[in-house]
């Protein structure tokens, strides 16, 4: 199940992406900025991700710890507080050059690898990864570009590599649009179906807990 026909057709796609790029270009390169004013949830979010990642390392065919990719990385919040604790090198990608420049200072680690300034819809991984982390960014991709990006990520995995998707989902069962930041939030059924159509299998799914009431439910997927 996908967006209704014509909802994101070729004529509309450039506007969909350009509006998002314009929005993020005016966001302050801070934790509170990249989290849309909800900077106070960062520690709880990282804790939930840490617990999820620890389960992946307990698999018999667990991923190696050589290289990870942080997608839609912002200023490197997840890289700094999660991924660098587990991987020798972490690459970042974000479409906002100010965020990328801030990440160099904010992360400030010799483990910081390549920094890519690009929208995910145009990104082709150059490296092979043990983990590819995608959080709160897939709502900025159309259905077709989401599937293309996931396939590209799948092809960039090392042996036993895993893609983690951590995203908001709607409780209404409907796709909900945000015209301010030019994004959509998909219900769990539609997001899961798009990931399946990308040729990926979900090997673990958990829910983020302990978030304040009133926020979207957040699901974490481990994909191979």
N, C-alpha and C positions, 0 to 999 in steps of 0.2 A: 504494500500500500504506500503510495507516494502523494506528494502535493497534487492538488487538482490540476488538470491539464491547463496550461497557459499561465499558471500562477507565477512561475519563474521561467518565462520563455526567453529566447535569445535576445530579444529586443530589450527586455527588462533587466537582464543580468548586469550589464555595466552600471546601471543606476543603483541596483542592489549593493554592489561592491563599492562603488564610489561614495555612496552615502555613509557606509560603514567606515571607510577610510577617512572621510572628513570628520566623522564623529570622534574617532580615536585620536586624530591629530590634535584635538582640543582637550584631551584628557591629560591631567597632570601625571607625570611619571613617578607615581608613588603607589604604595600598597592600597591606600584608600581609593586612589584614582582608578587603578586597573580593576579593582573589585566593585566599582560603581557605587562607592560610598559605604560599602559593607566591609571595610578593612578589618573590623573587629572579629570577623569569622575566620580569619586566616589561620590562626593557630589550631582551631577545631578542624578546619578543612585539612590541614597538613597531617594532623593526628589520624584522621580517617583514612587518608591516602597511605600513610605509613603502615597502618594495620593491614590495608589491602595488599600493599606491595610485599609485606612480610609473608603473607600467605602464598604469593607467587614463588617466592624463593624456597618454599617448603615443598614444592612439586618435585617429583623424582626427576623430571626433565626440565628443571628450572633454568631460567635464562642466566647467561654469564653476566659479569659485571664490568665489561670493558667499555662500552659506549652506549649512551642514551641520547634521545632527541626530545626536546621540550617544544611542543608545537603551540603557537599562539602564546608565546612565553611571557609577553609583557616585559617587565623589568627583571625577570628571572626569579620571581618569588618561589616557584616550585623547584627550580634548579637549586637555588641556594639552600632552602630549608628541607628538601627531600632528596632530590636525585644525586646531589654531590656526596651524600652520605653513603651511597651505594655503588656509584659508578666511577671508573677512573677518569672518564671524559664525558662531558655533557655539551651537546650542541644546542643552540637556540634558534628558533625562527619566529619572527613577528613582522607584520607589515609596517610598523611604526618605527622610523629611524630614531626618533628621540628615545623610545623605549630601549632599543638596542644599545644606544650609546650609554644610557643610564645603567643598563645591565652590566656593562663592563666594570663600572665602579661599584654598583650594589653587590654583585656576586663576588668580585675581587678574589678570584681563585685561579691558580695555575691549572686546575682541572677544567676550566672553561674552554670549550673547543671552538668550533666554527660558529659564527654569528651570521644568520641569513636574514636579510630584510626583504620579505616577499609575502604576498598573500598565499594562503595554502592552495588556492585554486590554480596557482601557477608554479607550484613547487615540485621539483623533481629531486629526491634525495640523492646525494653524491656518495654517501657513506653507507656502511652496513651497521645495523643497530641491534643490540640485545633488548632494548626497550624503547618504544616510541610512546610518549605521553601526550595525550590530546585532552585538554580540559577547558571547558567553557569557551569553545571556539568553533565547534562544528555547526552551531546555529548561524554562523556567518557564511555557510556554504549552501548553495542550492543542492537539491537531491543528487543531480548528476555529477556535480563537482565533488560532493562528499564521497560518492562511490569511487570516482576516479582517484581522489586523494588517498582513500583507504587502500585501493589496489596498489598504488605507488608505494605506500608504507609497507604493505605486505611483501612486496618485492625487495624491500630494503632491510628485511629482517635477517639476522644471522640465525644459525641453527639454534632452536629452542627459544628464539626471540618472541616477544609478546608486544602487542599494541594495547595500551590502556586508554579507554575512553571514559572520561568523567564529565557528565553533562546533566543539566537541568532537564526534567521531563514534565509535561503537563499532566494535571489530574483530570482534566476535562475530556480527554480522549481526542481533542482537536489540536490542530496546529495553531499556535498563538504568535502573532506578529508584534514586534516592537519597532515602530517607525522611528523612534529616537536614535537607536544605535544600528538600525537596519539589520535586525536579526530575527530569527524565528526560533521558537521552542517547540519541539516535537513531542508527541506522546510516546510512551515507552514502546508500544507496538510498532509504530512507524520507524522510530530510530533503530530498533532491533532488526526490522526487516531490511532497512538500507544497509546495515552492517552485514547481514547475511548475503544480500545481493552482491556485496563487494568480495565475496569468496572467503569470508572470515567466519570462524566458529567461536562462539562464546564459551570459554572454559571455566569462567567464574564471574558471577555478578553479585554485587553487594550494594546496599543503600548507605549513603552518608547519613550519619545520625548526629543528634545534638545540635542541629542548626536551629536558629530561632523560628518560631511559628510565623507563617506568612510568606516564607520563601518557597520557591519551587522545590519539589522533591528532587534529589540528586542521586543518580545511579552511576555505579562504576562497573565497567565491563573489562574483562581480560580476554583478548582476542588472538587467535592464531589462524 
